[in-house]
Amino acid sequence: MPLTRLLSRRRLASLRTTFALSFAAVAAAVTLLIGFLSYDAAARLVRVDQQTVFDEVVQNLRDQVRHSELHPEDFAASTPNGPRDALIRPSRMDVQVLGPGGTVVDRGSPRLPVSAADRAVTDAQIAGKVTEHREVEVADEAYRVAAVALGEGRGAVQVAQEFSETEDLLRELQQRTLLLMTAVVMAAGLFGWWLARRMTGRLVRLAGTAEDVARTGDLGIQVPVTGYDEVARLGRSFDRMLGRLARSEENQRRLVQDAGHELRTPLTSLRTNISLLRRIDELPPAAREELVADLAHESRELTDLVNELVALAAGQSDSEPVRRVSLADAARDVAVAARRRTGRVITLDASGDTTLDGRPGALQRAVSNLVENAAKFDRDGSSPIEVVVEGPGGADGTATIRVEVRDRGPGIAEEDLIRVFDRFYRAPAARSLPGSGLGLSIVREVAAAHGGAPFARRRSGGGSVIGFTVTSGEPSGDATEPG
């Protein structure tokens, strides 16, 4: 396995682990918080309830001894339906009866300890006096104990409530809560791992596709895309990016192949003429002049071809900034320059709103190529070259901006109309004329980059009409070649 793929999988695995651990950590924090608050609330409720029951029993006992003259024998276990039963039945309290001086008259179960305070209560003259012990250990169990005086030194009644059993119950509840929280955290971790694996699985496949592209250089590899979430959007974006790269690579490959083919002819001619230069002294003056003229002509042709190739390559990029452009103004500048260079009459007819968001240099070059093409093929013509720019409000009522150049030259053969925008294509009738065959190809690239398309047709009465359309929106930068 390549090192890059191994490192990539480790990074993805780390992301998966991090996601799972984070999910488990969040679940643990929430579970611990809820578990702690739930246990604390339950424990407090149980303890308060137990204390309330104990306090109510003690208060009821005090009310009994205050309102009735009761003796220790009244609370004996042998007395059926006596006050003792009223204490034990509803609350399951342990009761122990004390006589004067703290002597145990009726032992509780288990037997409760009698402290000095309890003995003092047995000799109290006022009924209902209470001494309470919050925590007393009896037979290895914890109790609450209270002694209520019967009054007039007759003794006292001890009531006891075991709360160690309640604490044991709460401890068991605590243990079960901890076990439950542990199970929840583990389940959250496993679910987080499954979810992370499900989410990063597609990222792994995308990473594998990217590695395959980097390793093989094959931009036509199919990108696996499923779903409609962010990962799916990433996959589709990656797929579109590969598509654009593949088209760009194909355009570059075709450009290099076509350029190599077109450069081969002038370079061969140059090499032949250069070899003749070695024998230039042996040539007659007329042959020398012809050789020098041929070299000058071929060098110009080669320079023009290289310039066209550079322009075509530059036209395929979107490095030129986009700004608001008036195609009518661009066509006017082209017409002025062409009149000065060729001496031909060039007219401009502009109508409607011809402004758009575009790349000024590329659009002006496209219009210039159309005018130069018309001037080249109608070199000896006397009729003016007509440049027409129509906006959405133009005569044809279209929703796009239309640029066309009309001439009265020899025209274009019907079978050549669909090929005049191909790179390096030159009609048989035009092969003797100067040019590289790239001018109209640049027009096609510029039109496609601005959301339009080129067109060509024969002109009624002789000549041709060649032009292109563009939209008024911002150029896409993805100049897909028309078929």
Steps between C-alpha positions, in 0.01 A plus 500: 500500500646844407612717788263783404198268507609354834543845653170613354318199646663563835382858494148389409510233767612765746209720393266205548646426845488866597138525394406184690687608813348847482154353464565269796645787707195719438269209579701425815486860617125523440435157655713575805331833553150359461587191707652704780209745509246217485670301775544807718136597457380144570726457804396835642134420444530160672693640796262792543203263478648269764578793728149637451346165595719480811415855602127433451518187716682687776251785480202263514650329804546832672141593428384167645689533828398864537131434460477168683654379820691199375725258688781275378266200517273663238781471244583140583506257208245284679237776492281434195396801291690728732697815425801286408317349204404848377871585490631183340243415232509805275868582537667168588677667791683310771355585844662450842329595827698644791392524861609750767876533520549367150421137574388302195139394550438358152802435288500598135609280214787551479565633848572871496778655710396730784714806544521743792281744311240229453504423874455868575196508274340208690499710816360809331188646653367652179351256251628524147855604576725359231863405465614394152811325369562542130719195452528207739668170414290200603606150402727638227215701357441876513182635661336828586381486861273732693374466858169666594421553871170368638504769770498504879803268505306205366758417236538554126446334164789457259427490128767403252516512120763301313655713225796278420261291291404812310867584448563148376215546254647831389844344459351228286322769300830681465675188375225429252513859382875473448456174311230656287715805428792276407276306263369822348854636451614175339192493278561864407862420417399207282229705331747786449748258347233358269382847405857623444575193290188562296586865450872460435450194280405724211794727579725194484360419156550859387856495633560171319371652176727803543797271562414294192487819292834615643657159438366428152434851368166376368252786537213288369470292819142490625455669838266305734221736609203402717259700711426871515701618800826697518712193417286440191542865401874459541492192278301677230731802514799269471337324206433832325856611570636180343271555203631851447859383541438221250355746248788739560752220454326389181501857369870534578577165339309593187661843493849350524423239234347753262775753567766238437334406175468862382851599610656210316436647152655848548787354699573250222494778244727712720749215537501451122561868431763524773688210341497699174661794679823302514514521119361852468820618330439246226146622434415768247379836636137429416508168689662674795225758514237229478669300777517800733137586423395144575689506831336829598156372404544171686630675811197730497270201456673321786478811721131541421437135576679518834311818589171330414591200714587725793174691455303176480664363817438831678137498385444164670593641840287722719785706642375824343279686750131532426350847472217680328564514126320670212529280193399795281796703631734202455380453141546874433863484617560193281347673198719808543816288530404282201431804279841638580676168442318377188369819343161335456164661570359343816156599626350441843131461577426466874152474654357415838687458827832331415657511845585182691725367773795356311872501427570805284822380339358165395181654356691764306735234362201295383349797313841590357550145371165515319586831333852387406358176358255697284773738379734212418251305288361813331837666444417664165136573578353848476188441707521602865542243774196528725520444876160457670454488878147436629398499865190336650300791358637446150312435180477125547358531852737241647591488868874489429754738353588416142811604308539429129736612223371506142720508190467463124790263454501163326285354779527164672410171342197331653704198611753725676250699710499250787880476512622858467527533880717189539862556594739525206223420255533685171267452210666376179438835333678683785812289538700723272419804715700601806370398841518228757141381514477599868319835482145363486589229751581780746160653426334172595695479828412856599131457413475174697672659801233774497205264474453529125595328175646588159309483173575527127280512191512593137386853421227565250655668196848363573733503794459366849367591843711382793445591865420385851251550780562565871276526804488802727591295812847448646718255302523152645867441432416149378538532125368163389557456133189470290473189298 
